[in-house]
């Protein structure tokens, strides 16, 4: 994958992609699918729209289509169940879905008690069906997906945008995608905001504000975070610190040192000792500078099977919030 605008495959069911992942860091990205993340273990921060959303175990978040978001975990292991849903899944009977923008991203802010337990159980059962693939699983998954969005639309605040507004948003999305792609390709070398401004035909002031609004950080902070994340991976390979500094694009060791002190509270040398001691080699360097480990299908099923035992009873006993009974 070499683009920050993520193209999502739907291998089992059209309009739906589900996976389990151990997350450390995911650089800012966006995609055309709605995304619902349920934290199964650990804690994480999601940076989006000049906000930072903290998620604890059992917390969940809904991200709109084309909403830039960056994920940073706060513990050594954070496991996420992720549902990515194309807004076209219901276009034959609810055409307005692609024009809906949810106003709140953290589900627990508006959905609590039995209703929240119900939708969490729906997500886990849907994920199990998706991977176990019992006979007729496609009907089960789409049935639960419709139930899930029925509950969300009845409990979360949202507004509808016009087709004209949607088209204007897409122009901004395409610009942001070009910027992210450019940074991804050049951050290990000298990179200047003025070069991007010239490419986009924009003033430095406008571009700086545009990046700040969409990435929730300055251009230089975003570049330094990419370099820091890449340096963390290279430390696990036992490279020399000076070589890592140059490989990641830091012009001076002092900048790499500051990045580590700001992000993990220790120097690169101290972090390297911890990495080698704990043998933290879960991740493979990637062009997107992502630090994440996707579960295999079998490991996904094993974990979901354990969770399913707890939540099947909830679906049987908990009243359906849409029926009001």
N, C-alpha and C positions, 0 to 999 in steps of 0.2 A: 504494500500500500504506500503510495508516494504523494498523496494529496491530503490536505487538512479537511477538505470537503469529503466526507466519508461516503463511499458508495456501498450500501448495505445489500448483501445477498439474502435471499429468502429461500433456503434450500429445501425446507420441508413443506411449508404452507405459504402461499402467496400472501404478501402484505404483513407477514409476521416473522420475526427473528428473535430467538431466545437463547441466552447463553449464561454460563457461570464464569466468573473471572476473579482471580486474586489480583487486586489493584495496588500499585504503589503510586504511580503518577500517570496521568493522561493529559498530554498537551491540549491546548485549546482547539476545539474542532466543532463542526456542525454537520447536520445531515437533514434530509427531507423527512425523516421519520420522527414521530413522537417517541419519546423514550421514558420508560418508567424503571427506576432503579430501586431495588429493595436491598438494604444492607443486612446480610446474614451474620456477619462477624466483623468486629473492628469498628473504627470510626473514620470518617472522611469529611473533607470540605469540598464543596462544589462552588467554583467561582463563575458567576454569570450575571450579566446585566448590572454591573457595579454592586453586586450583592455577594455575600459569602454565606452559603447554606451549610450548616453543620448537621451531619447525619450520624446517629448512633445505631447500635444493633436494633433491628426491627423498624427503623425509620425508612421512609420511602420518599421519592421525589419524582415529579413529572416535569419533563423538559419539552417545550414546544418544538415544532419543526423549525429548522434554520436558527435555532437558538444556540449561540456559541457558549461552550462550557468547558471548563478545565477542572480536572479532578486531582486532588492531593490527599493522600491518606495520612492519618495521624498515628497509626500503629504499624508494627512490622508486618502484619497480615490483615487485610481487609477483603472480605469475600462479598461479592455483589451478584445478585440475580438481576439480569437486565432483560427487559422486554422492549423491543423496537418495533413500532407499529406504523405502517403507512396509513396516512389519513384517508386513503382511497379504499380501505377495507369495507367501508359501508356506503360507497358512493351511489349504489343502486337504490338505496332507500333513505339515506341521510346525506344528501349532497353537500350540505353546509359544513361538514367536518373539516374540510381543507381550509376553511375561512375562520375557524374558531381558534382563538388564542386564550389559553388559560391564564388567569391573572395571578394565581398563587401556585408555587411549585411544590412546596412541602405538603404532602397529603394530610399529615396529622394536624395541620393548622385548622382544617375545616372538617375533617372526618375523624371521629373518635369512637371509642367504645366498641360495641358489637359490629358496627358498620365497618370500622377499620379492620377489625379482625376478619370480617367476611371477605373484604377485597384482598387482604394479604393471603388468605387461604385460597382464593380464586387464582391468584398469580402462581402460587406454588403448585396447585393441582394442574393448572394449564401447562406449566413448565414440565411437570412429570409426564403428562400426556404427550407433549411435544417430543420428548426424547424416548419414552418407552414405546410409543407408537402402537398402542393396542388397536384392535380393529375398530375403525370408525373414529380414530383420534382426531381427524381433521374436523369432524362435526363437533366433537367435544371442545376442542380448542376455540373454534370460532364462536360457539355458543357462550363459552365463558368470557371471551373477549367482548362480546356484545353486552353481557351482563356487567362486566367491569366498567365499560364506558357509560352504560346507563347510570350506574352509581356515581361515577365521576361527574357527569353532566348535571346530576341532580344535587350535588354537594359542593362542587368547586365553583368559585366565581370565574366567569369568562366573558369575553366579548367577541363579536363577529366583525371582521374587517371586510371591506369591499374588495372586489377584484382589482380595482385600481390601486388600493393600498397594498394588496398582496404583490402586485407587479413592482411597485416601488421598493418593497422590501427585498424582492429578488435581486434588484439592481445592487442594493447594498450588500446582499449576501455574496453576489458574484465578485464584488470588489474585495470584500473581506477574504474570500477564498483565494483570490490572486495574491493578496498580501501574505496570508499564512503560507501559501506554497512557496513564495519567494523567500520568506524567512527560513522555512524548513530547508531549502536548498543552499542557503548561504550563511547560516548562523555560525558555522565552524570557521568562517573567515571574517574579515573585516566587513561590516555591514552598516550602511548608513540610511537613516530615515529619508534623507534628501534624495537618494537614488530611487526609493520607492515613490516618493512624491513626484519626481520627474516622470517615472514610468506611468503613473496614474493621471498625470496632468493636474495635480492638486497642489495647493499651498502647504507648506510645512505645518502651519498652525492648524489648518483644517484636518490634515491627515493625523496629526498627533492627537487631536480631540476625538476623531473617529475611532482610532485604535483604543484610546482610553475608555470610551463609551462601550465598545463591543467586547474588549478583553479584560476589562476591570483592572487594568494596569497599564503603565506606560510602555512605549515601544522598547526602551532599553531594558526595563524590568522583564518584559516577556522574553527578549533575547537571552538575558542572563539566566533566566529560569530554565530555558532550553539547554544552555551550556552546562548549568549545574546538574541537571538531570542526566545528561550524557556523561558527565564526569563521574557521577555515582556508579554508573554501569562499568566504566573503564577501571575504576578502583578495584572491582571484583576480579579483574584480569591481571592484577599485580603489575601494572605498568608503573613506570617512574612518574612521580608527581609532575615534574617539569614537562615530560612528554604528554601527559594527560592535559595539562594546562594548554599546551600548544594545539593538541588535537581537537580540543573543544572550542577553540576560538578565543579564549581569554588572552588579552594582550599582555597581561602581567600576572604573576602568581598572586599578587596582593588581591586582585579582583576575584580570583577563584577562592582564596582564603576567606574573603568577606562573604561570598555567596554561601559557603558552607556554614560559617558562623551564624549568618542570618537565618538559614533554613533548618539546620540540624543542631546548632549550638556547639559545634566542635570544629576543629581544623580538618582539612583533607587528610592529613597524616593520621589523626586520631580516628577518623571515620574509616580509613583504610584498614587499620588494625582491627577494628570491630568487624568489618566485612570479612576479612580473612579468618578471624576467630570463629565467627558464627557461620561461615561458609554460605553467605547470602548470595546465591547465584541462581535465583529463581527466574531471572529475566534475561531476555536476549535483546541486544541492541537492535534498534530498528530505525528506519529513516524518519519516522514520526517522533522519535525520541520518547516513545512510550515505555513505561515499565509496568507490564501486566502479564499475567500468565493465565491463559484460557484453560478451563478444565476439559479433559477428554470426555467423550460421550459416556463412557463407563463410569468415570469418577463423578460426572454430573448426576447420573442416575443413582449412584450409591448415596450421594448426599441428599438428593431430592426424595429418595425413598424414605430416609429417616424423618425428614420434615413432613412428608405426606401422612405418616401415621398420626401425627399430632393434629393436622389440619383437616383431614377427611371428616372427622367427627364434627368439626365446626361447620362445614358445609351442610352436613346432615341435620344439625340441630339449630344452627343460627338462622333466624328468619331472613328471608330475602328482602333487602331494603327497598327494592323497587316495588314489591307487592304490598309493603306496609303491614306485613303479618309476621 
